[in-house]
Amino acid sequence: MTVTAAPVELDPAQAQIVSATLPLIGAHIDEITTEFYRRMFSAHPELLRTLFNRGNQAQGAQQRALAAAIATFASHLVDPELPHPAELLSRIGHKHASLGVTADQYPVVHEHLFGAIVAVLGEDTVTADVAQAWDRVYWIMADTLIGLERELYGAAGVADGDVYRRARVVARVDTPSGTVVLTVRPQGGEFGDFLPGQYVSVGVTLPDGARQLRQYSLVNAAGGGELTFAVRPVAAVAGRPAGEVSSWIAANVWVGDMIDVTVPFGDLPAPDGGTPLVLISAGIGITPMIGILEYLATSAPHTPVQVLHADRSEQVHPLRERQRELTEMLPGARLDVWYEDGPPAGTPDAHTGLIDLAAVEWPDDAHVYLCGNDGFVRAVRAQLSARGITQRVHCELFSPNDWLLG
C-alpha cells in the first residue's frame, strides 16, 4: 500500500505565501510545536495519558517529528520537483494505524496547532491569507493520512481505530541480555496475518493510572495465531527518562497475564524470496531483522542474506542465540557482528569496534534493511552513501524521528 502524490494542490497564490513564510515557520518550528502540545494537552490531558508517549514528549522527539513532517510536506507542495514524501507519510500512517488514530482527531490537532502558530508568530504575521494557505497545507496532508489509515484499517479487516485486542501471555523467556520475549494469544477474535518486519502496539496501565503505549517488532513467523515480541527495559540516562512501558512490562507481565495488543502494522517491504538481502542492526534494532530471518527460514530459505549486527558487547546483544541459529539454518546466510568492547576469544565472525561496511561485500542488487538508534542509523546511512548505495535501503526507527530518513 503506497502513498501517491497528493490529489490536490495549493493554488499559485497559496503556494507563494507558503514559500515566502516557510523560512519563518521553520525558524520558529520548535517553539510552535512546543506551544502546540502544551495547548493540546491542557485542553485534552487524556491524550498524554492514553495516546502519546510521555517519554518522547519529555525528550522533545515527538515535537521535532511533527515539525519535520509538516515542513517536508509543505516544501513538496510549493516545489513539486522535490521528491514526494511518500515514505515519510507511509511510516506515519502505519504508526497512526497501530495507535488507533481516527479522522475525528485531526481537527483537534488543527485547532491547537494553528492556535500555537498565531501565539508564537503574532496576529500581525499570521494574516488571514497566511492562515488560509497554511490551513490548506495542513488539510492536504491530513486528508492524505486519513485516506491511507482508512485503507490500512480496511486491509486489516477492522473498523477505523478498532485495533486493540485483549491477549493472554502464553510464554515468557528472559534472555541473557536482559531482553524479555513474550508470546501472546488473542482472547476472542484474531490478530490476522502479518508481514516480516511489522510491529504491534502494546498498551499497559501504569501505577499512576496512565495507559501508555509502546510499539514492538514481531520476532516470530506468521501463522499459528500467536504474536511474539521482544521487550528490553530502558534505564534512565542523562537527558532521557527511563522507558516506562518496556520497564514495566519486563518487571510485571508474566505467563497468564492479560495485556492489550494491536493487530500488526508496519511498512517495511516484505522480501520477495529471491533478491539478496543485507540486514543491518544495532541493539534492540535486531528485532525486525529476527522477524525477517524467521520468515526466510520458513518461506524462502535459499535467499542470499548478509546479517550484520553491532552492539556494545556480546553480553547485551539481544536475541543473539536466535540470530545465530537462524543464520545457520539458511544456506545462503552469513553473520558478522561488531562489539565495541571487543568479542570473546574464538569468535571468527565478530569484530572489535564500530560497524564498518567497507569491509563487507554484498551483491549490487541487494536490498538493505536497517534498524537501530538514531545515531547508528545516521552513521550507517553515511557509510551506505559513501558506497553509492542510496536506493533499495529500507529503514525502521523506534523513535518518532522519521525526518532522519529523508
N, C-alpha and C positions, 0 to 999 in steps of 0.2 A: 504494500500500500504506500504509494508515493505522493508527495505534495507537488503539485504542478504550479505554474505561475499563477499569480492572483488573477481571478477573472475580471476584476475591476481595478481601475487605476485612479490616480489623482488627476484632476483636471489641470491644465497648464498653470493657472493662477495659483492653485493649491501647491503644486509641485514647486513653484518658485518660492512661495512662502516657507515651505518646509526646508528647502535647500538653504534659504537665507538664515533660518533660525536654528538649523541643525547644530551648527557650532556652539551657539549659545546654550541650547538644551544639553549638548554634550558636556560643556564646561561645568554645568551645574547638576549633572545627572545624579551624582551621589547624594547631593542634598535633596533633590526631588524625590528619589526613591526612598530615602530615609524618612522624609516627611510623609510620603505616601503610606508606608507601612505603619507609621505612628498613627496617622489618621484612621486607617482602616481597622487596626487592632483596637483603637479606642472606641470606635463605633461597633465593632464586631469582635469582642475579645474571644469569643468561642472559636474563631478561626485559628488563632495562635495555639489554642489548646487541643484542637481536633483535626487540623488540616496541615498547617505549616510546621516545619521542623524548627523547634526552638533553638537548637544548636546552630543551624545555618543562619537564622536570624541574628543570633548573638555575634557571629563572626562577620556578618555583612555579606555573606556569599549569595543569599537569595536576592538582596538588593542589587548587587552587581550583575547577576544573571538577568533580572528583569530589564535593567538599564541597557545591557548589551543587546538583548533580543530586540527591543523596540528600536534602538539606534540602527542596528543592522538591517532591520526590515524597512525602516524609513529611508535608509541610504539606497536600497534597491528600488524603492518606489520612485525616487527622484532621479535615479540613474539606472534605467533598465539594462544598461550594458554591464553593470556589475552582476556577478553570479547570483542567481536567485537563492535565498537562504533556505532551500528545501530541506536539507539535512537538519538544520537547526530547528525548523518548525516540526519536522517529524519527531525529533527527540523530545521536544516539549510536549507534543500531542500524546505520545506514548506515556510519558511521565504523568501528564494530567489524567489520562485514562486510568492509569494504575492507582491514582489517588481518588478516582471517582468524581472528578471535576465535571460540572454540568453547565449548560449555557446560561442559566439564570445567575451564575456567579460573576459573569463578565461585566454586567452593569455595575456591580458593587465595586469591582476594580476600577472601572471607568470613572465613577463618581469621585473616588478618593485620589486617584492618580491626577485627574485634572484639577482637583482642589489643591493638590500639592504643587502642581506646576504654577498656578496663579500665586500661591503663597510664597514660593521661592523667587519667582521672576517678577512678580508685581503685575497689577492690572494694566499699567501703562504699557508694558511689554506684551502681555498676552491680550491683544486686542481681539475683537470678535472674529476678524478674519484669521488671525493666527490660531485661535482656539478651534475654529471650524476646520482648518487644514489639518491640525494635529488630531482632532476628533476623527477625521476621515482615516488617517493613518492607523489609529487605534482599532477602528471597527473593521477595516480591511484585514488587519492581522487577526483580530478576534474571530471574525467570521470564518477565516481560513482554518483556524484552530478548532472552532466549534464543528465545522464540517468534517474535519479529519477525526475528531474524537467521536462523533456520531458513527462514522464508518467503522472505527475500531470497536465501539460497543456492539454494533451490528454484527461484525465479523466474529466477535466473541459470543454472540447469541444471548446478550444481556440487555436489559433496559438501560438507558443512559444513566451512568453513575452507579448502577447496581452491581458492583464488582466484588464486594466482600462476601466471604463465606466463613461460617464457623467451622473450624477444623481442629481435629484432635491430634496431638503429638503422639505418633506411634513408635518413634525411635529417636534416641539422642546419643550422639557419640562425641565425647570430649577428646579432642586430638592433642598430641604432644605440644603443638604450637600455641595452645590456649583457645583455638577456634572451636566452636561448638557446631556440630552438624545435626540439624533437625529434619525429620521426615514427618509430614502431616497428611492427614486424610480428611476430606470434607465430610461433615455430618449433615447429609441431605444435600441434594444437588451434586454437581460435578465441577471440577476446575476446568475441564476441557483440555484439549491438546495444547502443546506449546512447541516453540522452535528453540534450537540450541542458542544460548546466549540471552534468552529472555529472563525476566525477573518478576517478582511479586512484591506487593506492599504488605507489610505486616503491621497490624495495629495492636497496641497494648495500652492498658490503663496504668499509669504510673502512680506512685504513692500519694502525690498531691492531687490526684483525681483527673489529671490531664490525659487525654487519649492521644498518644503520639504515634507517628507512622515512620517506617523506615523501609527502604527497598533493598531486596536481596536477590542476587542472581541465582538461578536454579542450577544445581550441580548433578542432577540425575537425567537420564534419558527419558523421553516422553513415553507414555504408556503405563498402564497399571493403576492409574487413578490417584497416584500419590505425588507430592512435590517434596523435594529435598533442597534445602538451602543452608549455607554456612554463615554463622554469626561470629564476628570477632569483637570482643569487648574493646572499647576505645577509652583509654585513660586520658585524663586531662593533662594538657601540656601548656606551655606558655602561650597565651593568646588564643587558646582553643579549649572549649569546655569538654568534659567527658561525653562520650556518646551515650545519651540517655537510654534509647531503646535497646541498642545492642548489649550494653552492660546489664540492663535489667533482665533481658531475655536470658543471657548466659547465667545469671545468678538465680533466676526464679522459675524458668519454664522447664518442666520435666515430662516424661512419658505419662500420658493420660490427661494432661492439661489441655484446655481449650484456648485457642487464640483466633484472631481474625486475620484471614489471609485472602488476598485478591486472586482473581483469575489472572493468568500471566499476560504481560505486555512486554514491549521492547522491540527496537527496530534494527538490531544487528542483522545483516543479511545471512540467511542460512547457507552453509557450504553446499555446493552443488554435487559433491561426491567425486569430482574428477579434477578440479582445479587445485594446484598445490596451495597449501596454507602455511602462514607463519603466525604463530600465536605468541605475542609478547606481553608479559605481565609483570607486575611487582606487587608484593604484599597480598592483601585480600583481593586485588585485581585478578588473581588467579581464578576466581570463581566462574566467570563466564567462559574461560578457557577450559575449565574442567567440564562444563556443560557441553562444549563443542567436542571435546575428546570423547565424552560418553556417547554422543551422537555418532561420531565416526566409528567407534568400536562396535556399535550395533547396526549401523546402516551403510557405512562406506569405509570399511577397514583398510582398503588399499590406497586411500588418499595420501599423497606425499604431504607430510606435515613437519615443520621445524618448530619445536617448542622451546621458547626462551623465557626464563624467569629470573628476576632479580629480587634479592631480599637482604636484610641485614645479616642474617646468619641462618644456618640450617635449622637451628632450634625454633626460630619464629616463622619459618617457611610454612604457610598454611597448606593443608591437604597435600603435603609433599609426597607421602607414600602413595596416595591415589594417583597423583600426577605421573609418578614413575611407573606404576602398574599399567596405566592406560597407554603410556608411550610404548612400553614393552609389548603390549598386545597388538600394536599397529605395525605391520611390517615396513611401512614407509615412513616411520616417525623417528625423529632424533631429538634428544633433550639436551639442552645446555642451561646451566644455572650460574649466576654470579652472586657471591656473598661478600658484602663489604668487609666483614670481619674475617674473611678467609674460609675456605672449605675444609672439612675434615680430611685427614690423610686417606689416600686410596679412593678418591672420588674423581675419576678421569674426566667426567663431563661437567665439573664445577670449576669456576674461575674466581680469582680474587679481585675485588674492586667493583666498580660500576659496570653496568652492561655496555658492551662495545659491539655494535652491529657491524663495524668494519671487518671484524674477524669472522663473520658468519656469511656463508654463501647460501643463496636460495634461487630458484628459477625466476626468470624475469616476469613470468605471467602469474606469480603467486599473489594471492590476496592476503593482506596483513591485517590481523586483529590485534588491537592494542587496548590495554586497561591497566590503570594504576592511579596513583595520586597525581595531583596537578603538575607538580614539578617533574615527575617521571614522564608524564605524557608530553610535556614541553620538550624535554631532553631527547626523548626517542623520536619525536616528530622532526626535530632538528637533524638528527642523525639520518633519518629516512630521506629528508630533503637533500642532505649532502650527497646521498647516493642517487639522487634524481628520482626518488620514489614519492610521488605526490598523489597518484591515482591508486585506486584499489586498496585504500587504507581505511579501516573501519574501527572507530573508537567507541569506547564506553567509559563514562565518567560516573563516579559515585558521589559527586558533589554537584550543586547546581551551577557549574561553571562551563556551560556549553559553549560560551564565547571562545574558550580556548581552542575549540576545534575549527574555528573559522567558518 
